[in-house]
């Protein structure tokens, strides 16, 4: 009568447990799963105790715990209910934060992919600007609250995803026109340059109820930004040359407005 085999070499155990030998050796190096039995040649043997421990490791790993965290949990040597009651609330928070990060990453991919699908060729500066504002949205929101009204902040940071995609598209097209204007030597006091600045302001204020109030807040916000952190710039899709050009366009428009009032 044959007896049931209860100990296995690392290769046999790996095959039965459906893991790789490399994984088992790594767990052994970490001190996570170290067989206590050996055969006559000195090779370690895996048994039912190691199988139970491996299943515990795999369960905790599935729930998102790191191998170092799993090692710490296993070393506590307490029952599963006590372990999980203590550790799961924290792990839930960690996983939900990771979920939010993945969702933001997916949205970032979708926004850039949308531009490419529409036949546009966004520059790295545009992509970097979009992704920076997405990645640091909450920090930027809290910071903007210090300088703008709650209504303005809410409008800026609550645009539907599809609306934001369309704005990205319009901004890429507008930026291409700006680059053409610079390339073709359009002077800052020409109507074409005026139209560019007007179009940019229209995009920025389109979803605001009180455009004049928002424009005033935006101007004060920019002044505060320059005073408080003059040596730091958030990623911008505009090059220094483009920013300087638009500043000259703005001055030319102000000058023309003053002359018209006379």
Long-range contacts (C-beta under 8 A, 24 or more apart in sequence): 6-47, 6-48, 7-37, 7-39, 7-45, 7-46, 7-47, 8-45, 8-46, 8-47, 9-39, 9-43, 9-45, 9-46, 10-43, 10-44, 10-46, 12-46, 13-46, 13-50, 13-51, 17-51, 17-54, 19-54, 27-54, 27-57, 27-67, 30-67, 30-68, 30-71, 31-71, 32-57, 32-67, 32-70, 32-71, 32-74, 33-57, 56-80, 63-88, 63-91, 63-95, 64-91, 64-94, 64-95, 64-98, 65-91, 104-134, 104-135, 104-137, 107-134, 107-161, 108-134, 108-135, 110-161, 110-165, 111-164, 111-165, 111-168, 114-165, 114-168, 114-169, 115-168, 115-169, 115-172, 118-169, 120-169, 120-172, 120-173, 122-172, 123-175, 123-237, 125-235, 125-236, 125-237, 125-238, 125-239, 126-171, 126-172, 126-175, 126-237, 128-235, 128-237, 129-234, 129-235, 129-236, 129-237, 130-168, 130-237, 132-234, 132-235, 144-221, 147-217, 147-220, 147-221, 147-224, 148-214, 148-217, 148-218, 148-221, 149-213, 149-217, 151-209, 152-208, 152-213, 152-214, 152-217, 155-207, 155-208, 155-209, 159-207, 163-207, 167-203, 170-203, 171-203, 171-237, 174-199, 174-200, 174-203, 175-237, 175-238, 178-242, 178-245, 178-246, 179-242, 181-245, 182-241, 182-242, 182-245, 188-245, 188-248, 188-249, 188-251, 188-252, 189-249, 189-252, 189-255, 189-256, 193-245, 193-249, 193-252, 194-249, 194-252, 194-253, 196-246, 196-249, 197-246, 197-249, 197-250, 197-253, 200-246
